[in-house]
Amino acid sequence: MRITVWVLSLWVAGTSLVGAAGPDNARPALQLSPQLTARPMPEEDMSVYLIGDQMNATEEGKLRIQGHAQVRRIDSVVKGDQIDYDRNTSEVVVSGNGLIMRDGTIARSPGFRYNLDAETGTMSAPHFWLGNAGGTGQAAEASILSRNHTRLQSVVYSGCPCPEPAWYIKAPTLDLYSAENEGVAKHGVLYFKGVPLLYSPYLSFPLRKERKSGFLMPTYGMTTRSGLDISLPYYLNLAPNFDATLTPRLLWKRGMMLGGEFRYLGNGYSGELSGTYLAKDKELDRKRWFGAATFRQTLAPSLTWDADLRKVSDDDYFRDFSSFGIDDATLQDLSSTVGVNWGISQYVSSSVRAYKYQTLQDATAGYRTPQYDRLPEFRVDARHYDWGGFDVTSENTATRFHMPFYSGRHSVFDRWRGERRAPDGSRLTSYTTVAYPVVKAGWYVTPKMGMHLSQYDTRWHTTDLPQYINKPTQAGRALPLFSLDSGMTFERNTTLFGNSSIQTLEPRAYYLYVPYRDQNDLPIFDTDISSFNFAQAFSENIYSGGWDRIANANQLSLGLTTRWMDADTGFERVVLQAAQRLYFEDQRVTLSERKARTDTRSDYLVGAYAALTNTFSVNFDAQFRSESGERNRMTTGVRWRPQRLATLAANYRYERDPDVVRYQYFSGEDKTKESVSLTAQWPLSNKLYGIGRFDYSLNESRSTQSILGLEYKGDCCWVGRMVVQRYAISAKETNQAIFFQLELSGLGGIGNDPMRLLRDRVVGYEPVTTPIPEKSTFERYE
């Protein structure tokens, strides 16, 4: 016969539903299950439930429960074949098949002693499963020192939630700190597949997916520029809204570099500071460094300020210290901005910003003129849509431009230091437009008129730049613009590849008129000709940037788009596009010595995309000369993804050097770009996967990037990766890198993490592992 006894007090009266929404309190927000806990309650108010087949009182005033014995309280459960329970001290002594459960953590032992109130005790030969952490292990002995601290002796621990963990940690002593989310193994050894992999006198690891201070996994690799590359990051969890990471990095050819990062987040403000410092580069005999900082803060409900600052010691920093990836190595400009933004009203906003650039020169490619610094730029924008049917916008800026002197160090371009490369000056612009869109079912017409006003105050620096001797210091421009945009959409039901589809036909006509103004006396600060594409074909100016040049126009742009969409899902199966401009007068406004257009028709623009099946797609986008049919630009590609973790893609790109077409007398280097790219992720077996990318520049006759990697998916809780990369870091130089990673689920990764590289570089790449779901404290609820 099973007996159930309630002792102490029965706490029922006065209870209420926690978080219930009433008329005077807001509906509570949902919380993640690991954060849910029992409502705090004084120990004297907790009811204790005793369950067993037999129950007797001993001479010492204790209760002995035998046969399926249990002592249950709201915060813990104790089970065993026999339990001696002291009602005065809340001490339990368990004999045979003992079990204790707290906050979802379970420990089993042949016998143990535990105090429910003090939450302390000892266990012999425990096996344990940690609540929401998912960690498991066994030990010779366990000392429960407090609710948050357990010390294990002669322990084997693994965070791998598998019957036979692939990795585990052996240590003479292991301390588990649940509140600090930290496990600390003294003289621990990390084993993988039974082989010792890593020893540490002090090995710290997280118990849950939360932040904690301690060493992160070391990363290692090798590159031709820096040799062996080893980093050992240390993470500092300073506060709930502050943290930092210090990263010593050993570069075999360069020396010891120290890196750091500090982050903070508050109510209405956030920021991040990061940088590296190498006191002495052994190869170059000088210091190298990089610094970056971002800040953002709300000063008032409609007033904010932000900053993004970046600086590097020299032109070749990223070429020398990029571990992998072509992006950093080919970085050409570092921008720094500081600004204040003010929302004056719902229709008017303003800002004042400063922009400064550091141009990183490539000694193998020739000197490149820096960008203009804008110190500062003041902007006021106003917009009011559907104002009596009209859309009114006004964009107004005041900018001071400064061309920096060459600011690099230790470069073949040092001879340009202090020489002026271009004029400086200030520019005031105002562009106000009024449009009246008429939108009906299946068609629209939008007439639009605008006035662009500009005023320049220019310092031509004719001593250094004698070609500007006759240019005026003060110059202005007033230029009206008129456009009429119209389009229609037709639909019909049809079939495509035997499936029910909807086909659309979408013609568009855009007329633009801009009268001619002589603009040769105006400087060119931040303006260049835009690439001709579908968006630019229906824009107001062929020049981009600050509109230092506004082209005269009397032209009509015609476009046609047709789409086939699945009738049931709306998924676009096929999209075909074509566009062309018709010119009614010759171009008279040009940039520098570039040729003026005299053709009556622009290049043809064509585009196509087709998802021929659910796994195979093709795309094509090109620009052809109307008079000869020669291509000026072309991009085409195919992609096949028959299943998860299997994808093949190929792309071809061609872009004729714009200067070959634009300049009347071109004698420079032809920079036409033509390249092919192949990417793949493919299963070689049920466990081994290959990853690769190959980029080849046809015009340079060289490979610009090659990636070859292997991923091995283990039976449980581990993945091994090896990636080899060769990539261009300048016009004539390359870098080679090799790196490894052993990913141990529940512990982290050992080695340089190639995941970012693979995601960015291999089209359609997918990780071979799926994330382990976070455990709930109620995962083992009884």
C-alpha positions in Angstrom: 0.0 0.0 0.0 1.4 3.4 -1.0 1.1 6.2 1.6 1.1 9.9 0.8 1.6 12.4 3.7 1.5 16.2 3.6 3.7 17.8 6.3 4.5 21.4 7.4 2.0 23.9 6.1 -0.4 23.6 3.2 0.1 26.8 1.3 -3.1 27.4 -0.7 -5.0 30.4 0.7 -4.2 33.7 -1.0 -2.6 32.2 -4.1 -3.1 33.9 -7.5 -2.3 33.3 -11.1 1.2 34.8 -11.7 1.1 37.3 -14.6 -2.6 37.2 -15.1 -3.8 40.2 -17.1 -6.3 42.4 -15.4 -8.0 45.7 -16.3 -5.2 47.7 -14.7 -2.1 45.8 -15.8 -0.8 45.1 -19.3 -0.8 41.6 -20.7 2.5 39.9 -19.8 5.1 39.2 -22.5 6.1 35.7 -23.3 9.5 34.5 -21.9 11.9 31.9 -23.1 11.3 28.7 -21.2 14.9 28.5 -19.7 14.1 31.8 -18.0 11.0 30.5 -16.4 11.4 29.6 -12.7 9.1 28.8 -9.8 7.8 31.7 -7.9 10.2 32.6 -5.0 8.7 31.4 -1.7 10.0 31.3 1.9 11.2 27.9 3.0 8.8 27.9 5.9 5.9 28.2 3.5 6.9 25.3 1.3 4.8 22.1 1.6 6.7 18.8 1.7 5.2 15.7 0.2 6.3 12.3 1.4 5.5 9.3 -0.8 6.4 5.6 -0.3 5.1 2.0 0.1 5.9 2.1 3.9 6.5 4.8 6.4 7.7 4.6 10.0 8.9 7.0 12.6 12.3 6.3 14.2 13.3 6.8 17.8 15.2 9.9 16.8 12.0 11.5 15.5 12.8 10.9 11.9 10.6 9.5 9.3 11.8 6.4 7.3 10.2 5.9 3.9 10.7 2.6 2.2 9.8 1.3 -1.3 9.5 3.8 -4.1 10.3 6.5 -1.5 10.0 10.2 -2.5 10.4 13.5 -0.7 9.0 16.3 -2.9 9.1 20.0 -2.5 8.3 22.8 -4.9 12.0 23.4 -5.5 13.4 19.8 -5.5 12.6 16.1 -5.7 14.4 13.3 -3.9 13.9 9.6 -4.6 15.4 6.3 -3.5 14.7 2.8 -2.2 14.9 4.1 1.4 14.9 7.7 2.6 15.4 8.9 6.2 13.8 12.3 6.5 14.4 14.7 9.5 11.4 17.0 9.8 13.3 19.4 12.0 16.4 19.9 9.9 15.0 19.0 6.4 17.9 16.5 6.1 17.4 13.4 3.9 19.6 10.3 3.8 19.0 8.2 0.7 20.0 4.5 0.3 19.7 2.6 -2.9 18.9 4.0 -6.4 19.1 7.6 -5.2 18.0 10.5 -7.4 17.8 14.3 -6.8 16.3 16.8 -9.2 16.6 20.6 -9.0 15.8 23.1 -11.8 15.7 20.3 -14.3 19.1 19.0 -13.2 19.2 15.3 -12.3 21.8 13.4 -10.3 21.7 9.7 -9.6 23.7 8.0 -6.9 23.7 4.7 -4.9 23.4 6.8 -1.8 23.7 10.4 -0.7 23.0 12.9 2.0 21.2 16.2 1.3 19.7 19.1 3.2 16.6 20.6 1.5 16.9 23.9 3.3 20.7 24.5 3.2 20.8 22.9 -0.3 24.1 21.1 0.6 25.1 17.5 0.7 27.4 14.7 -0.5 26.9 12.0 -3.1 28.9 8.9 -3.9 29.5 7.8 -7.6 27.0 10.3 -9.1 25.8 10.3 -12.7 24.4 13.8 -13.5 22.5 15.5 -16.3 22.5 19.3 -16.2 19.2 21.1 -16.7 19.0 23.5 -19.7 22.8 23.0 -20.4 22.4 19.5 -21.7 25.8 18.5 -20.1 26.2 15.0 -18.7 28.9 13.2 -16.7 29.9 11.0 -13.8 32.3 11.3 -10.9 33.7 9.4 -8.0 32.2 11.8 -5.4 30.2 15.0 -5.5 29.9 17.8 -2.8 26.9 20.0 -3.1 28.3 23.2 -1.4 25.3 25.4 -2.2 22.5 25.8 -4.7 24.8 27.3 -7.2 28.1 25.4 -6.5 28.8 21.7 -6.9 32.3 20.2 -6.7 33.0 16.9 -8.4 36.0 14.6 -7.8 37.6 12.3 -10.5 35.0 13.5 -13.0 34.3 12.8 -16.7 32.1 15.6 -18.2 30.7 16.2 -21.7 28.3 18.8 -23.2 27.5 16.4 -26.0 23.8 15.2 -25.6 24.5 11.8 -27.1 24.5 8.2 -25.7 28.2 7.9 -26.5 29.7 11.4 -26.5 32.4 12.1 -29.1 34.2 14.4 -26.7 34.6 14.7 -22.9 36.7 16.3 -20.3 38.6 14.4 -17.6 39.7 16.2 -14.5 40.6 15.4 -10.9 38.4 18.3 -9.8 35.5 20.0 -11.5 33.5 22.9 -10.0 30.1 23.8 -11.5 28.8 27.3 -10.8 25.3 27.4 -12.1 24.6 31.1 -11.3 27.9 32.2 -13.1 27.2 29.7 -15.9 30.7 28.3 -15.6 32.4 25.0 -15.3 36.0 25.0 -14.1 38.2 21.9 -14.5 41.5 21.8 -12.6 44.2 20.1 -14.7 41.6 19.0 -17.2 42.2 17.1 -20.3 40.0 17.3 -23.4 39.5 14.0 -25.1 38.2 13.5 -28.6 37.3 9.9 -29.7 39.3 8.7 -26.7 42.4 10.6 -27.7 43.8 13.4 -25.5 43.6 16.6 -27.5 44.2 19.5 -25.1 45.5 19.9 -21.5 45.0 22.9 -19.4 45.7 23.5 -15.7 42.6 25.7 -15.7 39.9 24.9 -18.2 36.8 27.0 -18.1 33.7 26.4 -20.2 30.0 27.6 -20.2 27.2 25.5 -18.8 24.5 27.3 -20.8 24.2 29.4 -23.9 24.9 32.5 -21.9 27.9 34.9 -21.6 30.6 34.1 -19.2 34.2 35.3 -18.6 37.0 33.0 -19.5 39.3 31.9 -22.3 37.6 31.2 -25.7 38.8 28.4 -28.0 42.2 29.2 -29.5 42.3 29.7 -33.3 45.2 28.8 -35.5 46.2 28.8 -39.2 49.0 29.7 -41.5 49.4 32.3 -44.2 52.3 33.2 -46.5 52.3 36.8 -45.4 52.5 36.2 -41.6 53.4 32.5 -41.2 51.9 30.5 -38.3 49.0 32.4 -36.8 47.7 31.5 -33.3 45.2 33.5 -31.3 43.9 33.0 -27.7 41.0 35.2 -26.9 39.9 36.0 -23.4 36.3 37.1 -22.9 35.3 39.5 -20.0 31.6 39.5 -19.1 31.9 42.8 -17.2 28.2 43.5 -16.7 24.8 42.6 -18.3 25.3 45.5 -20.7 29.2 45.6 -20.9 31.6 43.1 -22.2 35.1 43.0 -23.7 37.5 40.6 -25.4 41.3 40.6 -25.3 43.1 38.6 -28.0 46.8 38.0 -27.9 47.8 36.8 -31.4 51.2 35.3 -32.3 52.3 35.9 -35.9 55.4 33.8 -36.5 56.9 36.2 -39.1 55.6 39.4 -37.6 55.6 39.2 -33.8 53.1 39.3 -31.0 50.0 41.4 -31.7 47.4 42.4 -29.1 43.8 42.8 -30.1 40.8 44.0 -28.2 37.1 44.8 -28.3 34.8 46.5 -25.9 31.0 46.7 -26.3 28.3 48.5 -24.3 24.5 48.7 -24.7 22.2 50.9 -22.7 18.7 52.5 -22.9 19.1 54.8 -25.9 22.8 54.3 -26.4 25.3 51.7 -27.7 28.9 51.5 -28.8 31.8 49.3 -29.8 35.5 49.9 -29.7 38.0 47.5 -31.3 41.6 47.6 -32.4 45.0 45.8 -32.7 48.5 46.8 -31.9 51.8 45.3 -32.9 54.7 47.1 -31.2 57.3 46.0 -33.8 56.8 44.2 -37.0 59.9 41.9 -37.3 59.8 42.1 -41.1 59.4 45.8 -41.4 60.9 47.1 -38.2 58.0 49.4 -37.3 54.7 49.3 -35.3 51.4 48.3 -37.0 47.9 49.0 -35.7 44.3 49.3 -36.5 41.5 51.1 -34.6 37.7 51.3 -35.0 34.9 52.8 -32.9 31.1 53.1 -33.4 28.8 55.0 -31.2 25.1 55.8 -31.2 23.0 57.7 -28.7 19.5 59.2 -28.5 19.8 62.7 -26.9 16.1 63.5 -27.2 13.0 61.9 -28.7 13.9 63.3 -32.1 17.6 64.0 -31.7 20.4 61.4 -32.1 24.1 61.3 -32.7 26.3 58.6 -34.1 29.9 58.0 -35.1 31.8 55.4 -37.1 35.6 55.9 -36.9 38.3 53.8 -38.5 42.0 54.2 -38.9 44.9 52.0 -39.9 48.7 52.5 -39.5 49.6 51.9 -43.2 48.5 51.0 -46.7 49.4 47.3 -46.4 48.0 46.4 -43.0 45.0 44.4 -44.3 47.2 42.7 -46.9 49.6 41.5 -44.3 47.2 40.6 -41.5 44.1 39.3 -43.1 43.7 35.6 -41.9 41.4 34.6 -44.7 39.0 36.2 -47.0 39.5 38.5 -50.0 37.3 41.4 -48.6 39.7 42.8 -46.0 42.8 42.3 -48.1 41.5 44.3 -51.0 40.0 47.1 -48.9 40.8 50.4 -50.6 39.2 53.1 -48.4 38.5 53.5 -44.7 35.7 56.0 -43.9 35.1 57.8 -40.7 31.8 59.7 -40.0 30.4 61.7 -37.1 26.9 63.1 -37.3 23.9 64.5 -35.5 20.4 63.8 -36.7 17.4 65.9 -35.8 13.8 65.2 -36.7 12.3 68.7 -36.8 8.8 67.4 -37.5 7.0 64.5 -39.3 7.8 66.3 -42.6 11.2 67.8 -42.0 14.5 66.2 -40.9 18.0 67.5 -40.7 21.5 66.4 -40.0 25.0 67.6 -39.8 27.8 65.1 -40.5 31.5 65.0 -41.1 33.1 62.4 -43.5 36.8 61.7 -43.6 38.5 59.0 -45.7 41.8 57.1 -45.5 42.8 55.9 -49.0 44.9 52.7 -48.9 47.2 52.7 -51.9 48.4 49.6 -53.8 52.0 50.0 -54.7 51.7 47.5 -57.6 48.8 49.3 -59.2 49.8 53.0 -59.3 48.7 56.0 -57.3 45.0 56.5 -56.7 43.6 60.0 -56.0 41.8 60.0 -52.6 38.2 60.8 -52.0 37.2 64.3 -50.9 36.6 64.7 -47.1 33.4 66.5 -46.3 34.0 68.7 -43.3 31.2 69.1 -42.6 27.9 68.5 -44.5 24.7 70.0 -43.3 21.4 68.6 -44.7 17.7 69.5 -44.4 15.1 67.3 -46.1 11.4 67.9 -46.3 8.7 65.5 -47.7 5.0 65.7 -47.7 3.2 63.0 -49.7 -0.4 63.1 -50.9 -0.7 66.8 -50.0 -3.9 67.5 -51.8 -2.9 64.8 -54.3 0.6 66.3 -54.7 3.9 64.8 -53.5 6.4 67.5 -52.5 10.0 66.9 -51.7 12.9 69.2 -51.0 16.6 68.2 -50.5 19.0 70.9 -49.3 22.7 70.5 -48.5 25.7 72.7 -47.6 29.0 70.9 -47.9 32.7 71.9 -47.4 35.0 69.7 -49.5 38.7 69.1 -48.7 41.0 67.0 -50.8 43.5 65.4 -48.3 47.2 65.2 -48.9 48.5 61.7 -49.2 48.4 60.4 -45.6 50.0 57.0 -45.9 53.4 56.0 -44.5 56.3 53.9 -45.7 55.1 53.8 -49.3 56.4 54.4 -52.7 53.8 57.2 -52.9 55.5 59.3 -50.2 56.7 61.7 -52.8 53.2 62.9 -53.2 53.0 63.9 -49.6 52.0 67.6 -49.2 51.1 68.1 -52.9 47.7 69.3 -53.8 45.9 66.9 -56.1 42.6 68.7 -56.7 40.8 72.0 -55.8 38.9 72.5 -52.5 35.6 74.4 -51.9 32.1 74.6 -50.6 28.8 73.8 -52.3 25.2 74.8 -51.6 22.5 72.7 -53.3 18.7 72.7 -53.2 16.5 70.3 -55.2 12.8 70.7 -54.8 10.2 68.6 -56.7 6.5 68.5 -57.1 4.8 65.4 -58.5 1.1 64.6 -59.0 0.8 60.8 -59.2 -2.4 59.4 -60.8 -2.7 55.7 -59.9 -5.6 53.6 -61.1 -6.2 49.9 -61.4 -3.7 48.6 -64.0 -2.0 51.9 -64.8 -0.4 55.0 -63.5 0.9 58.4 -64.7 3.2 60.7 -62.7 4.1 64.2 -64.0 6.9 65.8 -62.0 8.6 69.1 -62.0 11.8 70.1 -60.1 14.2 73.0 -59.7 17.9 72.3 -58.9 19.8 75.3 -57.4 23.6 75.2 -56.8 26.2 77.7 -55.5 30.0 77.0 -55.4 32.8 78.8 -53.6 36.0 77.1 -55.0 39.7 77.4 -54.1 41.4 76.2 -57.2 45.0 76.3 -55.8 46.3 77.5 -59.2 49.9 77.5 -57.9 49.9 73.7 -57.7 47.1 73.3 -60.3 47.8 75.8 -63.1 45.3 74.2 -65.4 42.6 76.0 -63.3 44.0 79.5 -63.6 41.0 80.9 -65.5 38.3 79.3 -63.3 36.0 81.7 -61.2 35.9 81.4 -57.5 32.2 82.0 -57.3 29.8 80.2 -59.6 26.2 79.1 -59.6 23.6 77.1 -61.5 19.7 77.1 -61.7 18.2 74.2 -63.7 14.6 73.1 -64.0 13.8 69.4 -64.6 10.6 67.9 -66.0 9.6 64.2 -66.2 6.5 62.2 -67.0 6.5 58.6 -65.8 3.8 56.1 -66.9 3.2 52.4 -66.9 0.5 49.7 -67.2 0.1 46.1 -66.0 -1.8 43.5 -67.9 -2.5 40.0 -66.6 -3.8 36.7 -68.1 -4.1 33.1 -66.9 -1.9 30.7 -68.8 0.3 27.7 -68.3 4.0 27.3 -67.9 5.8 23.9 -68.0 2.3 22.4 -67.7 1.5 24.3 -64.5 -1.2 26.9 -64.0 0.4 30.4 -64.1 -0.4 34.0 -64.3 1.5 36.1 -66.9 1.9 39.8 -66.6 2.9 42.4 -69.3 4.2 45.6 -67.8 5.2 48.4 -70.3 6.7 51.6 -69.0 7.5 54.9 -70.6 9.5 57.7 -69.0 10.1 61.1 -70.6 12.7 63.5 -69.2 13.5 67.0 -70.3 16.4 69.1 -68.8 17.6 72.2 -70.6 21.3 72.8 -71.3 23.4 74.9 -68.9 27.1 75.5 -69.3 28.7 73.9 -66.3 32.4 74.0 -67.2 33.2 76.6 -64.5 31.9 74.3 -61.7 34.3 72.0 -59.9 33.7 68.2 -59.7 33.8 67.1 -56.1 31.9 63.8 -55.8 30.2 63.2 -59.1 30.8 60.4 -61.6 28.8 58.9 -64.5 26.4 56.2 -63.3 26.4 52.6 -64.7 23.7 52.2 -67.2 21.2 49.7 -65.9 17.4 49.2 -65.5 17.2 51.6 -62.5 19.4 54.3 -64.1 17.5 54.1 -67.4 14.5 55.7 -65.6 16.4 58.3 -63.5 16.8 62.0 -63.8 20.5 62.3 -64.3 23.2 60.2 -65.9 25.6 61.4 -63.2 25.6 60.1 -59.6 26.8 61.7 -56.3 26.3 65.3 -55.6 25.2 66.3 -59.1 28.2 68.6 -59.8 27.1 67.9 -63.4 23.5 67.7 -64.6 23.2 66.4 -68.1 20.9 68.1 -70.6 18.1 65.7 -71.6 15.3 65.4 -74.1 14.8 61.7 -74.1 12.3 58.9 -73.7 13.0 55.7 -71.9 11.0 52.6 -72.8 10.8 49.4 -70.8 8.9 46.2 -71.0 8.7 43.5 -68.3 6.8 40.2 -68.4 6.5 37.7 -65.6 5.2 34.2 -65.2 4.0 33.4 -61.6 2.6 30.1 -60.2 -1.1 30.6 -59.9 -1.3 28.9 -56.5 1.7 30.4 -54.7 2.6 33.5 -56.6 6.2 32.3 -57.0 8.0 34.0 -59.9 9.1 31.3 -62.4 10.2 33.5 -65.3 11.0 37.2 -65.5 12.0 38.9 -68.8 13.0 42.6 -69.1 14.1 44.9 -71.8 14.7 48.7 -71.9 16.2 51.4 -74.1 16.5 55.2 -74.3 15.6 57.3 -77.3 17.5 60.7 -77.5 16.0 63.7 -79.2 19.1 65.9 -78.8 22.9 65.4 -78.4 24.6 65.4 -75.0 26.4 68.7 -74.3 27.4 68.3 -70.6 30.3 66.0 -69.9 32.9 65.2 -67.3 36.4 66.4 -68.0 37.6 65.0 -71.4 34.9 62.4 -71.7 33.2 62.0 -75.1 29.8 63.6 -75.5 27.0 61.2 -76.7 25.8 61.8 -80.2 23.8 58.6 -80.7 20.0 58.8 -81.0 19.6 55.5 -79.1 21.1 54.2 -76.0 22.5 50.7 -75.5 20.0 47.9 -75.2 19.3 46.5 -71.7 18.0 43.0 -71.4 17.5 40.8 -68.4 16.1 37.3 -67.8 15.6 35.0 -64.8 14.0 31.6 -64.9 13.4 29.0 -62.2 13.1 26.1 -64.6 12.5 23.7 -61.8 12.4 24.0 -58.0 16.1 23.1 -57.9 17.5 24.7 -61.1 17.6 28.4 -62.0 19.4 30.6 -64.6 19.8 34.4 -64.8 21.1 36.7 -67.5 21.6 40.5 -67.5 23.4 42.4 -70.3 24.0 45.8 -72.0 24.6 45.8 -75.8 25.5 48.6 -78.1 22.6 49.5 -80.3 24.6 50.3 -83.4 27.0 47.3 -83.4 25.5 44.8 -81.0 28.8 44.7 -79.0 28.4 44.0 -75.4 29.4 46.6 -72.8 28.3 44.6 -69.8 27.1 41.0 -69.2 26.3 38.8 -66.2 25.0 35.3 -66.5 24.8 32.4 -64.1 23.2 29.0 -63.4 22.5 27.4 -60.0 21.5 23.8 -59.2 20.4 22.7 -55.7 19.0 19.2 -55.9 19.0 18.6 -52.2 20.2 20.0 -48.9 23.9 20.4 -48.6 24.3 20.0 -52.4 24.6 23.0 -54.7 26.5 23.9 -57.8 26.7 27.4 -59.3 28.6 29.0 -62.2 28.7 32.7 -63.1 30.3 34.8 -65.9 30.9 38.6 -65.7 32.0 41.1 -68.3 32.3 44.8 -67.9 34.0 47.0 -70.5 36.2 49.8 -69.0 33.9 52.8 -69.0 36.8 55.1 -69.8 37.5 53.4 -73.1 34.0 54.4 -74.2 33.7 57.8 -72.4 37.0 59.5 -73.1 37.7 61.2 -76.4 41.4 60.5 -76.2 42.1 57.4 -74.1 45.7 56.4 -73.7 45.6 54.7 -70.3 45.4 51.1 -69.3 42.3 49.2 -70.4 40.6 48.1 -67.2 37.9 45.9 -68.8 37.0 43.2 -66.4 36.0 39.7 -67.5 35.9 36.8 -65.1 34.3 33.4 -64.4 33.3 31.9 -61.0 32.5 28.4 -60.0 31.2 27.5 -56.5 30.1 24.1 -55.1 29.1 22.3 -52.0 28.6 18.6 -52.6 28.3 15.4 -50.6 31.2 13.0 -51.4 29.7 10.4 -49.0 27.1 10.3 -46.3 29.6 12.0 -44.0 32.2 13.8 -46.2 31.3 17.0 -48.0 33.4 19.0 -50.4 33.3 22.8 -50.7 35.0 25.0 -53.3 35.2 28.2 -55.2 37.3 29.2 -58.1 37.5 32.8 -59.5 39.5 33.4 -62.7 40.1 36.8 -64.3 40.2 36.4 -68.0 41.6 39.8 -68.7 44.4 39.4 -66.2 45.0 35.7 -67.0 45.2 34.7 -63.4 43.2 33.2 -60.6 42.0 35.9 -58.1 40.6 33.4 -55.6 40.6 29.7 -55.0 39.0 27.9 -52.1 39.0 24.2 -51.5 37.6 22.6 -48.4 36.4 19.4 -46.8 33.8 18.9 -44.1 33.4 15.7 -42.2 30.2 15.2 -40.2 30.9 12.9 -37.3 28.4 10.5 -35.8 27.5 12.8 -33.0 28.5 16.2 -31.7 31.5 17.0 -34.0 32.4 18.3 -37.4 35.9 18.5 -38.8 36.8 21.1 -41.4 39.9 21.9 -43.5 40.0 24.9 -45.9 42.8 26.0 -48.2 42.6 29.4 -49.8 44.6 31.4 -52.3 43.5 35.0 -53.0 44.8 38.2 -54.6 45.7 40.9 -52.1 46.9 43.5 -54.7 47.2 43.9 -58.5 50.3 41.6 -58.6 50.4 39.8 -55.2 48.6 36.8 -53.7 48.3 35.3 -50.3 47.8 31.6 -49.3 46.2 30.4 -46.2 45.3 27.1 -44.6 43.2 26.7 -41.5 41.4 23.9 -39.6 38.5 23.6 -37.3 37.2 20.9 -35.1 33.7 21.9 -34.0 32.6 20.2 -30.8 28.9 20.8 -30.2 28.3 22.0 -26.7 31.9 23.2 -26.3 32.7 25.3 -29.3 35.2 25.2 -32.1 39.0 24.6 -32.0 40.8 26.4 -34.7 40.2 29.3 -37.1 36.5 29.6 -37.9 36.0 29.3 -41.7 32.2 29.5 -41.4 32.1 33.2 -42.3 34.3 32.7 -45.3 32.2 29.8 -46.6 28.9 31.5 -46.1 30.1 34.6 -47.9 32.0 32.9 -50.8 30.2 29.7 -51.6 26.8 30.4 -53.2 24.1 28.6 -51.3 26.4 27.2 -48.6 24.7 25.5 -45.7 26.3 24.3 -42.4 26.4 20.5 -42.2 25.3 20.6 -38.6 22.0 21.7 -37.2 22.0 23.8 -34.0 21.4 21.8 -30.8 18.1 23.1 -29.3 18.4 24.8 -26.0 17.1 22.8 -23.1 14.3 24.0 -20.9 14.4 23.7 -17.1 11.1 21.8 -17.5 12.7 19.3 -19.9 12.6 16.6 -17.2 9.6 17.9 -15.3 7.8 15.3 -13.3 
